[in-house]
Amino acid sequence: MPKTQETDPVLFPSEANENKVQKKRAGRGIILVIAGVGIMAFVIYLAMVVVMTTQS
């Protein structure tokens, strides 16, 4: 089995494309997580500013 996968040229593009798709999905997930954390931090910051200004 491993020899046929190594010598079969048909399997090379499909495996490479699958790896690219998996990397893109992982990259998008990381970017979405970072963006989500950033947005949440910004919202909390704005809420703190509003609370501080209204209390004084």
Secondary structure, DSSP 4 states (H G I P E B T S, - for coil): -HHHHHH-TTHHHHHHHHHHHHHHHHHHHHHHHHHHHHHHHHHHHHHHHHHHHHH-
